[in-house]
Amino acid sequence: MKKVSIYVVVSVLSVVMLCVACSKDNDTNVVTETVDPGNDPNFTIVANSDNGFTGFNRKVEVFGVPIYALTAVDDTKLLHAANVMAQYIDNDEDGTVDNQLVLDKMIENSAFVVMWKSSPDELFEVIDSEEDFLNLGEGQDLGSDETNPSFVSNGKLGEFDGALEEILHIINNAGHSYAYPNAFGLNAGSDLANAMDIARGGQFMTIPNPYPANAWYTYDDATCEYDDCQTVEYFYWTLTSMLGAQENRLSDIDNEWQLNTRSLVENTDPAIFSLLSNPTYKLPTVLPDGTYKH
């Protein structure tokens, strides 16, 4: 998981424009360039001039949640991210949000995604620092080059699709954790955190070195704190393993996560399996493939 702008609460401050044609009215930058709307049957790329995000020349909105893109981001990757978000939120693809409370919390928290091309450092070409984003909303970043629209359709082989991770992070972080704080709160004591403590072999506010031998979730990034990162990562690993995304990736991920299939989660981590299977929360049961209602 990247550590540049993930899980950051962001605020409106001026940013540097990347677009070729733009104008300034007092302190507000306005994008005037024309963008290709794309040919997706459900989502349209539009020019962006949202306050605080004017360094991103275009966006797509999914159930009211914006996904912003830097100029160099591929349109196909932007639209794929939108489709993945839609499939997570409306997993049965009937056109109705599966859990309105979760979406309401995302909107209430001004959830958004920002997309860069090759490196998250590109974000600092349009903002001065992460602090520049304070008070603007709950944000998540995603790379165009780490987004692989063919991952699921190719049998979940080859380069992983980063959209499956980062889009889920923002839904969990800005939605589930607020909609159901006792169940999915990121803090110690929630059902999610309690299950994670078992998976890590104990409750650790700092990274243990080494993890206990009986742990199966062993994320060791020192910048990943307990209550704003470790719990979100654990949610991602468990749910996507239950949905089948990790079934061919054990050799790539076993240094961090060992239960890469639904059966392994069910048999080894019954606490989280029970929580994520609870129909009350209407969590996804089908892995997004980026083809919402196609």
N, C-alpha and C positions, 0 to 999 in steps of 0.2 A: 504494500500500500504506500502511495506517495505521501510525502509530508510537507508539500508546499502550501496548499490552500485547503486541504481536507479538514472538515469539521470546524471551519472557521466561521464565526459570526461576523458578517461584513457590513461596512458603512459607506455612506455616500461621501466621497471626496473626489476631486477632479482627477481625471486620468488622461493619458496621452492618446491621441487618436492615431489609429493605424490606417484608416480609410483614406483613399486618395482625394475624394471630394467631400469636404465637410465645412461647416460654417459655425461661427460662435456668436451666440446672442447673450450678452452679459457674461455669466459664469457657466452657461449651459452649452455643451457641444452638441451639435445636431448632425446626424449622419444623413447625407443626401444622395449617396451613390445607389445605383440600381443593383439588385442582386438577383441571381437565378433562383426562381422559386422551387426548382426541382420538379420531379414527376411522381412523387409519392402519392398514392391514392387518398391518404388520410392527413398528411401534414404538409404545410407549405413553409418554405424558408422566406422570411421577410427581413427587410432592412431594419436595423436596430438603432434606436436613439434613446434607450432607457437611461434615465439619470443614474450615474454611478457605473454604467457599463458601456460607455460610448467608445471604449477601446476595442469593443467587439462589434464587427461590422454587420452581423446578422444573427438571427435567432430562429428557433422553432419553439412553439408553446405546446405543451402536452397537459391537457386538463388544467390549464392555467399555470403550470410550472414552466418557466423559461429555461431553455438550453441555449447559451450564448457561444458564439464561435469567433475565434480570431480569423483574420483574412486567409491565412494559409491552410486552415482546416478543410479537409475534403468534404464536399456537400454530401457524398454518399455516407460518410461516417457520421456527419451531423444528423442526417435523417435516420440512420440506423440507431443511433442513441435515442432518438425520439420514439422509435418503434419499440425498443427494449423497455423504455420507461412506461409506455402505454401498456405493454404486455404484463409488466409487473403490477401495475395499478388495476388493470382490467384483464385479469388473467384468463377468464373464460371468453374474452373478446366479444361480448354481447353488446358493447357500446355503453355499458353502465359500470361505473366505478365499483369495484368489489367491496371496498371498505371506505365509505364516505368520510368517516371520522379521521382516518389516517390522512386522506387527501386534504381535509379541512385544516388539519394541523400543519401540513406542509405549506398550504397557502397562508395560514396565520403566521407562520414563521418565515415567510418570504423565501421559500426554498428555491434554489437555482443551481444550475450546473454551468461551468465555464470550460470550454474546450480549447486546448492548445494543439499545436501540430506535432512537434518532435520532442520537446522538452518542456517541463513545467516552468523552467526559467523564463520562457517566453512571456509568461504572465507579468513578469516584472518589467517588461517593455511598455506595459500599459497601466501599471500601478507602481507606486513607489515602494510599497511594503504590504504585508498582510494586514497591518494595522489600518491601512487605507480602506479596508473593506468592513471595518467595524460598524455595526448597527444597520447594515443594509439587508441582511438576511442570513439564512443558514446555507452555506455554500459547499460545493463539491467540485473538484476538477477532474477532467478526463482527457486523455491524449488521443488525438486522431490516429497517430501511428500505433497505439496500443489497442485500437479498436479493430476487431476482425469480424466483419459481418458473416463470413462463411464458416466460422468455427462450429456452430451447432449443425448446420446443414451438411458439413463434411464429416459427420459422425463424432463430433467433439474431439477431433484430432488436429494436430498442428498448433499454430500459434493461438494462444488463448484470446478470448474476446474480453478486453478490459471493461467494456461497457456493462457486462454482466455483474462485475464487482462494483464499479464506481456508482452506477445508477442505483443499485440496491443500497449502497451506503447512504445516499441522500434520502431515500425513502425511509430507511430505518432511523437515521439520525434526526431528521426533521419531522418525521411522521409517527412511526411506531412508538418511539421513546416518549413522545409527548401524549399520544393518544392513550397509551396504556403504561404509565410510569411504573406501576407495581410489577408488571410483567416484563416490559422491555426497557425500563429505565437503564441508563448507562452507568449509574452509580452502584456502588456496593449495596447488596441487600435486595435488589430486584431479582425476579425469577431468572432472568437472563444471566445476571452476574453470578448468582448462586450456582447455576449450572456450569458457568465458565470456571468458577473456582475449583469445582470438581475436576473439570477437564485439564486444568493447569496443575493439578496435584496440590492445591492449596490456594489461599487468598494471598496474593502478592501485589502490593502497591508499587513495588519496583521489580524489575526483571530479575528473577533468580538465576544464579550462575553456579551450577547448571540447574535446569528444571528437574523436579523429582522424576525418577525412572518410570513411575506409573502415569505420567502426564501424557495426554495425546494432543494437546494444544500448547505449542511451545514457541510462540512468537517472541522473538528476542530483540526487536528493534527498541533501543533505549529511548527513542523519542515517542514511542507509542504508550501513552499513559493509560492507566487503568480505566478511568471513567469517561474518556472521550475518544478512545481508540481501540483498546483491547476488546471491549465488549462489542463494539461495532464489527470488528474483524471476526470475532467469534460467531456472531449472528450470520455474517456472510459465509463463512466456511461451512457452518452446519446446514443452512438452508440450501445453498447451492449444491452441496454434497447430496442432500436428500432429493434434489431435482435432477441429479445426474451430471452436472457440469464438470465434476472433478474425477469422474470414474476412470479416465485414461491418463491422469496426471500425477499419480502418486509419487513417481520418481522425481517430479519437479517440485513437489510441495511437502514431502514428508518431514523436512526439517522444521516445518511450522505446523502442519496439520496432517494427522494420520488416518482419520476416518473419512475416506474419500468416496464412499458409496452410501446409499440410503440404508442398506442392511447393517453396515458397520456403525452408523450413527444410532440406529434403532437398538442394536444389541449392546453397544458399548457406552452410549451416552443417553440413557433413557430419559433423563430429566429434560434435556433440550429437545429430544424427539417428541416427547409428550407436549411440551410447550408449543413447538412450531406446528404440531399436528392438530392443535385445539381449534375446532371450527369457529370458535368465538372471534378469532382474529382474522379469519378469511385470508390467510397467507397464500401466496402462489403455490400451485401444485404442478404446474407445467413450466419447464424452463423456457424463457423467451428465446426466440430465434431471429428477432428483428423483422418479422413480417406481420405486424399487427393488422388483422382483418383483411389481409391481402387475398 
